[in-house]
Structure formats: C-alpha cells, structure tokens
C-alpha cells in the first residue's frame, strides 16, 4: 500500500468558477456547515440508537457512549485535516484515492454510499413511526420524496431548512432533559455500571452508537461547497461533534435516570416513554413532533452527503457517469440526488430500523478506518494530525465493526465483497481495452 505522488491541492481560498457546469459553488460558511452536521447527528442518535445500545450493553450504555465519542473524535480530527487538504466532494472516497490508491478510495466510497443509504431508510422510518405509526412506511416514502425535492433546489435552501429543524430539536431535547432530571421518578442509582455491563456489550453498544456520531461526515463530503475550506472544515467538524456529544450525554443520563437500562432497551420510543414516566404526559406529543423533525433533519443531511459521494464516484466512472451532471440553475448534482432518493424510497418500504442501524454502522466504520489510514500518510507540512489520533481511530473503527451483531457484520462483509468484485471486474475490462 504505497503512497502515490500527491497532486497539488486547489487553492481553498479560490471559489468555484461561476457558471462552470462541472463544479459546485462555495456557499457554506462555518455556521451552515455545523448546522448540517448537527442535523444529521441529532436525528440519527437521540431518537434511534439509544434503545438498541441499551439492549446490547445494559447499564454499560454510558461507557459505550464514551467509547463511541473517543473513536468519533479521532475520526473527526483525521477527516477535518484531510478535508482541508482536499476540499472536494466525496469525503474519504477522495482521501483514500489520493493517499492510499484508487482501490481504497473506491472501497471507502462504496461503504459510505451503501451504509448511508441504509441510514436514510432508517431515518425515514423513524419519522414515519413517530408521526403515524400505523402508516410508517407510507409516511417514510413521502418524506424521502419531499426532502429530495428540497435538496434538488439548492444546498443553501437545504442549510436553511436544517437550521430551523436543529433549533426546534434542541428545544425539545432541552425540555426532555429538564422534565426527566426534575422528576420525582429520577433515580441516580440507575446510572451505575453493574455486573451486566460486559466489555463485549460495551463495545457493541459503542458500535451502534457510532451510527449517531457519523453526521460530521456531511461536512467533509460537502468540501467542494464550503467557503475557505482550509479554515472552515477544521473548525466546523469538532464544533459540531462537541455540541452533539453534549446533547447525547445529557439526554442519555436523563433517560437512563428515569427508565433504567432494561426499560430503555425495550422502549420503541425512548424519549416519549421517558417523559411519560416523568409524569409529564403533555410533553409526549411535543417529543413525537421533535423526533419527526430530528429524523427529517437527519434525512435531509444524509441525502445531501450521499449524493455528493455519488457525484464524486460518478465523475471517476465508478458509478454511471450520467450521475455526475450538475444542474445549470440550482448548482446541485441533481441526477445523483434523484437516484439516491429513488433507492431510499424503495428501501423505506421494507427496511427494519434496528437492522439498518447496525448495517449502516458497519459500513461507516470501514469508511472511517480508511480515513484514518489516509490521515496517517499526511506529511507534517500538510496538516498531519498527531500520530496517536489516526492509529487510535483506525483501531477503534475496526474493533467496533467486529463487535457489532453478526446480523450486521455478515451482510456488511458481503456488500463490501460485492463492491470489491465490481471494482476488479471493471479494472480488468479497462485493462483489456487498452
């Protein structure tokens, strides 16, 4: 795995050429980038990942959250340094290709597109389950269609929509934490790590919770649309991650103190169940609306990120080249967005929420393992992170991926193998032609 010669990076201070149909204009500042990252993280984790993580770790949920946070911090640091060096759409697909070789970039892109497409379906189903449980699949498909249309009209409108959603979700989460911690039913002893918290369970919970922290990838995959990416991305990524960690920690402590790990593990709507147990039933409808908004914000940002990686892979013909087209008016990869939306809509009709979380976590952990390996190859003059960061990040990603349930690991390995076989076939055909 040699390091290929590194091409000169584009000047991050120079915006895309106006009117160039092959480039995306740089419109996003630090605040917009942070909001897009938060929109993805809050929707994915708070309302979807706590219950399966509690089922895996029991009273070890909070240590699992800490382990996931450490791995996420390493990944965020490596990703931010790489995104500043290569401010183009595609995220680790681009970094792996430039630092490790074409195959590793392709594998990262494949893992991301497949894993995050499953995430999109999971978020759509979360929205449907909270808004109209009896018609969850129908609502999920409608949400995918509507949010794909929002993304189609331009990234600035997507950022504004996500900004409103994040503000509303943070208000709801603050109300949940306040209601739980001030309730007479709250019991601090439920936060103690008991004998049922095994190292394996904690690692498995961390792997599932990592699904919740992966939203900062949206910032990196939007590198081509961020103003002054050399400064914006390294500032936006850790800021978004820190804000998400604070929210996750506060909500996890509040919900655990009211429900305890066993009751949380079996809750289909943990936050709604927590405020009901806190004897504030009037807050339950508010929490359901907040959950739907959070899932919508996450879905909006996920479709945005997946379509940009699809764009980058299509440019290199690893995916159909027709998907690389930029809309002349809205300046978005409209065909990629429509393709992603169509696939997610189909998946949303049959997907299982908890299974999608594990499958997505496996793919994204592989994606970040490659990101950390790429960051390791950066020379000091190109913003290389401290050496322990990519080492701990890559090791942590692989450990968490292996600790996931077999029902997530085996399909994940199969999908990666299919992607690798497709790459090898395409390369062999190309070689014969030349």
Secondary structure, 3 states (H helix, E strand, C coil): CCCCCCCCCCCCCCCCCCCCCCCCCCCECHHHHHHHHHHHHHHHHCCCCHHHHHHHHHHHHHHHHHHHHHHHHHHHHHHHHHHHHCCCCCCHHHHHHHHCCHHHHHHHHHHHHHHHHHHHHHHHHHHHHHHCHHHHHHHHHHHHHHHHHHHHCCHHHHHHHHHHHHHHHHHHHHHHHHHHHCCCCCCHHHHCCCCCCCHHHHHHHHHHHHHHHHHHHHHHHCHHHECCHHHHHHHHHHHHHHHHHHHHHHHHHHHHHHHHHHHHHCCCCHHHHHHHHCCCHHHHHHHHHHHHHHHHHHHHHHHHHHHHHHHHHHHCCCCCHHHHCCCCCCCCCHHHHHHHHHHHHHHCCCCCHHHHHHHHHHHHHHHHHHHHHHHHCCCHHHCCCCHHHHHHHHHHHHHHHHHCCHHHHHHHHHHHHHHHHHHHHHHHHHHHHC
